[in-house]
Amino acid sequence: MCKQAPEYSYRVGNVCQDPQARVTKKGKTFYVFDIGVHHGDITEFMSVSSWDNPVRMGDFIKVDGPVRLYRKKSGDLKPWMNAQHIVVLRRAPMQKELELCTTA
């Protein structure tokens, strides 16, 4: 059986949580986070891994790279993208900015 090359594509969506730092066996740091991609009434959630951490929760981003499916512990399949490029289209307000807006 031949292995298929992963699909290379892009997604535009919101970062669902602050990136979590992880370390490879060789000691190099990478980051993992989820994005929510809206398709009309449906939202697709995708995990993204990146060598950089240019994003934070709530940012609206465009990310591109190869997409693969992985099986979660529950048995469900979830898409995973190894980010080649990340572009922040709109920054989310910082927590302090939100507090200032709600208390004013």
C-alpha positions in Angstrom: 0.0 0.0 0.0 1.4 3.4 -1.0 1.4 6.3 1.4 -0.3 9.4 0.1 1.5 12.7 0.3 -0.3 15.1 2.7 -2.6 17.7 1.2 -1.0 21.2 1.2 -3.6 23.9 1.8 -4.4 26.9 3.9 -7.0 27.7 6.5 -8.3 31.0 7.9 -9.7 31.0 11.4 -9.5 32.1 15.1 -6.9 30.7 17.5 -8.8 28.8 20.2 -6.2 28.8 23.0 -2.7 30.2 23.7 0.0 28.0 22.1 1.5 25.3 24.3 5.3 24.9 24.1 6.5 21.4 23.6 10.0 20.1 23.2 11.3 17.5 20.6 13.6 14.6 21.7 16.5 16.7 20.4 15.6 19.6 22.7 14.1 22.0 20.0 10.9 23.9 21.1 7.8 24.0 19.0 4.3 25.2 19.6 0.8 23.6 19.3 -2.5 25.3 19.2 -6.0 24.8 17.8 -7.8 27.0 15.3 -11.5 27.2 14.6 -12.4 27.5 10.9 -15.9 28.7 10.1 -17.8 27.1 7.2 -21.2 28.8 7.4 -23.0 27.2 10.3 -20.3 24.6 11.0 -16.9 25.2 12.7 -14.1 22.9 12.0 -11.4 22.6 14.6 -7.8 21.9 13.5 -4.6 21.5 15.5 -1.6 23.4 14.3 2.1 22.9 15.1 4.7 25.7 14.4 8.3 26.3 15.2 7.5 30.0 16.0 4.9 31.4 18.4 3.5 34.5 16.6 -0.1 34.1 17.8 -2.2 34.2 20.9 -5.8 33.2 21.8 -8.4 35.1 19.8 -6.1 36.1 16.9 -7.6 35.8 13.4 -5.0 34.1 11.3 -4.2 32.5 7.9 -2.0 29.4 8.2 -0.8 27.1 5.4 1.1 23.8 5.2 0.6 20.1 4.9 -2.6 18.7 6.5 -2.8 15.2 7.9 -5.4 13.4 10.0 -4.6 11.9 13.3 -6.6 9.6 15.6 -7.5 11.1 19.0 -7.7 8.9 22.1 -11.5 8.8 21.7 -11.0 7.3 18.2 -12.2 10.3 16.3 -10.1 11.7 13.5 -8.9 15.3 13.7 -7.0 17.4 11.1 -3.5 18.5 12.0 -1.4 21.1 10.1 2.4 21.6 10.2 2.4 25.3 9.7 4.8 26.6 7.0 3.5 30.2 7.2 1.3 32.0 9.7 -0.1 35.5 8.9 -2.0 37.3 11.7 -4.9 39.0 9.9 -6.4 40.6 13.1 -4.9 40.7 16.6 -7.1 39.9 19.6 -7.1 42.5 22.3 -4.7 41.9 25.2 -6.4 40.9 28.5 -5.5 44.3 30.1 -7.2 46.1 27.1 -10.3 44.0 27.7 -10.3 44.8 31.4 -10.0 48.5 30.6 -12.9 48.4 28.2 -15.2 46.6 30.6 -14.4 48.8 33.6 -14.7 52.1 31.8 
